Amino acid sequence: MTTFAVTGHMDLTDGTVPLVRAALRELLAPHEAAEVVGVSCIAAGADSLFAEAVLDLGGRLVVVVPGRDYRQRKVKPQDAQRFDRLVEAAGEVVTVPFELAGREAYEAAGKELLRRADRLVAVWDGRPSNGKGGTADTVDQARAAGVPVDVIWPDGAARG
């Protein structure tokens, strides 16, 4: 059994989405479906693409929700259907113990992801974070904890 957690950018361009989707499939393909657990906060962008790749493979999805109000306050209307579908498909849903989805809740969610992870998948352009709890911070924390990191940033990928 291998548990992959994900961190990554939300603001992928439309042209980047299929590149990342293909790279995620390629990363997971060598693994038997029954042996894959994916842990994701299922935010728009990298997190939800990863969750879909895990489910497409036939793996088990664990969703970590960063705050009790996350769905109501942070999920945009155009992303709500996908969010709800992924929550429904998850084998387990964990909500970090924060009422409000904010910086502290995101940091707690990142720690929960890493606590569960055998490997971290980072859909990351390699740039520093723009604040605590961002993709680069999660990568740094994983590396400091000895969690192997698989960075995905395909040629031609860009942020919007």
C-alpha positions as CSV (number, residue, x, y, z in Angstrom):
1,M,0.0,0.0,0.0
2,T,1.3,3.4,-0.9
3,T,-0.3,6.6,0.3
4,F,0.2,9.6,-1.9
5,A,-0.7,13.1,-0.7
6,V,-0.9,16.0,-3.0
7,T,-0.1,19.7,-2.9
8,G,-0.2,22.0,-5.9
9,H,-1.4,25.1,-7.6
10,M,-5.0,26.0,-8.0
11,D,-4.5,28.5,-10.8
12,L,-3.5,26.2,-13.6
13,T,-4.2,27.5,-17.1
14,D,-6.7,25.7,-19.3
15,G,-3.8,24.4,-21.5
16,T,-2.0,23.1,-18.4
17,V,-4.8,20.9,-17.1
18,P,-4.5,18.1,-19.7
19,L,-0.7,18.1,-19.2
20,V,-0.9,17.7,-15.5
21,R,-3.7,15.1,-15.8
22,A,-1.5,13.0,-18.1
23,A,1.5,13.4,-15.8
24,L,-0.5,12.3,-12.8
25,R,-1.8,9.2,-14.6
26,E,1.7,8.4,-15.6
27,L,3.0,8.7,-12.1
28,L,0.2,6.5,-10.7
29,A,0.1,3.9,-13.5
30,P,2.8,1.6,-12.3
31,H,0.9,1.0,-9.0
32,E,-1.9,-1.6,-8.5
33,A,-5.2,0.1,-7.9
34,A,-5.8,-1.7,-4.6
35,E,-2.4,-0.5,-3.4
36,V,-3.0,3.2,-4.0
37,V,-4.5,5.7,-1.4
38,G,-4.6,9.3,-2.4
39,V,-5.0,12.1,0.2
40,S,-6.2,15.5,-1.1
41,C,-7.9,18.7,0.0
42,I,-9.7,18.5,-3.4
43,A,-9.3,22.3,-4.0
44,A,-9.7,23.4,-7.6
45,G,-6.7,22.8,-9.8
46,A,-4.0,20.3,-8.8
47,D,-5.8,18.8,-5.8
48,S,-8.9,17.8,-7.6
49,L,-7.0,16.6,-10.7
50,F,-5.0,14.3,-8.5
51,A,-8.1,13.0,-6.7
52,E,-9.7,12.2,-10.1
53,A,-6.6,10.4,-11.2
54,V,-6.6,8.3,-8.0
55,L,-10.3,7.4,-8.6
56,D,-9.8,6.7,-12.3
57,L,-7.0,4.3,-11.4
58,G,-9.4,2.6,-8.9
59,G,-7.5,3.7,-5.8
60,R,-9.0,4.9,-2.5
61,L,-9.5,8.7,-2.0
62,V,-9.1,10.4,1.4
63,V,-10.4,14.0,1.5
64,V,-9.0,16.5,4.0
65,V,-11.3,19.5,4.3
66,P,-9.5,22.6,5.7
67,G,-12.2,24.0,8.0
68,R,-15.9,23.4,8.7
69,D,-17.0,26.3,6.5
70,Y,-14.7,25.4,3.6
71,R,-17.4,24.2,1.2
72,Q,-19.7,27.2,1.8
73,R,-17.1,29.9,1.8
74,K,-14.2,28.8,-0.3
75,V,-15.5,26.5,-3.1
76,K,-16.5,28.6,-6.1
77,P,-19.8,27.9,-7.7
78,Q,-18.1,26.5,-10.9
79,D,-16.2,24.0,-8.7
80,A,-19.0,23.0,-6.4
81,Q,-20.3,20.0,-8.4
82,R,-16.8,18.5,-8.7
83,F,-16.1,19.1,-5.0
84,D,-19.3,17.4,-4.0
85,R,-18.7,14.5,-6.4
86,L,-15.2,13.9,-5.0
87,V,-16.4,14.1,-1.4
88,E,-19.1,11.5,-2.3
89,A,-16.5,9.2,-3.9
90,A,-14.1,9.4,-1.0
91,G,-13.5,6.4,1.2
92,E,-12.9,8.8,4.1
93,V,-13.5,12.5,4.8
94,V,-11.5,14.3,7.5
95,T,-12.3,17.9,8.5
96,V,-9.5,19.7,10.4
97,P,-10.8,21.1,13.6
98,F,-11.2,24.8,12.6
99,E,-14.5,26.6,12.1
100,L,-13.1,28.9,9.5
101,A,-11.1,27.9,6.5
102,G,-8.1,30.3,6.7
103,R,-4.4,30.2,6.9
104,E,-4.3,28.2,10.2
105,A,-6.7,25.6,8.8
106,Y,-4.7,25.3,5.6
107,E,-1.6,24.7,7.6
108,A,-3.3,22.1,9.7
109,A,-4.7,20.4,6.5
110,G,-1.1,20.3,5.1
111,K,0.2,18.7,8.3
112,E,-2.6,16.1,8.1
113,L,-1.8,15.3,4.5
114,L,1.9,14.8,5.4
115,R,1.1,12.8,8.5
116,R,-0.7,10.3,6.2
117,A,1.7,10.4,3.3
118,D,4.3,7.8,2.2
119,R,5.0,10.2,-0.8
120,L,4.0,13.7,-1.7
121,V,3.0,14.6,-5.2
122,A,3.7,18.3,-5.8
123,V,2.2,20.0,-8.9
124,W,4.5,22.8,-8.5
125,D,6.3,25.4,-10.6
126,G,9.3,25.4,-8.2
127,R,8.7,29.0,-7.0
128,P,8.5,30.0,-3.3
129,S,5.1,30.3,-1.6
130,N,3.3,33.5,-1.4
131,G,2.3,32.8,2.2
132,K,2.4,30.1,4.8
133,G,0.7,26.8,3.9
134,G,1.4,27.1,0.2
135,T,2.7,24.5,-2.1
136,A,6.4,25.3,-1.6
137,D,5.9,25.3,2.2
138,T,4.3,21.8,2.0
139,V,7.2,20.6,-0.2
140,D,9.7,22.0,2.3
141,Q,7.9,20.3,5.3
142,A,7.8,17.0,3.4
143,R,11.5,17.1,2.6
144,A,12.3,18.0,6.2
145,A,10.3,15.1,7.5
146,G,11.9,12.7,5.0
147,V,8.8,12.2,2.9
148,P,9.8,11.6,-0.8
149,V,8.5,14.3,-3.1
150,D,7.5,13.8,-6.7
151,V,7.4,17.2,-8.5
152,I,5.1,17.4,-11.5
153,W,5.5,20.4,-13.7
154,P,5.3,19.3,-17.4
155,D,6.9,21.2,-20.2
156,G,4.5,23.9,-21.3
157,A,2.7,24.1,-17.9
158,A,1.7,27.6,-16.7
159,R,-0.3,29.3,-14.0
160,G,-3.1,31.7,-14.8
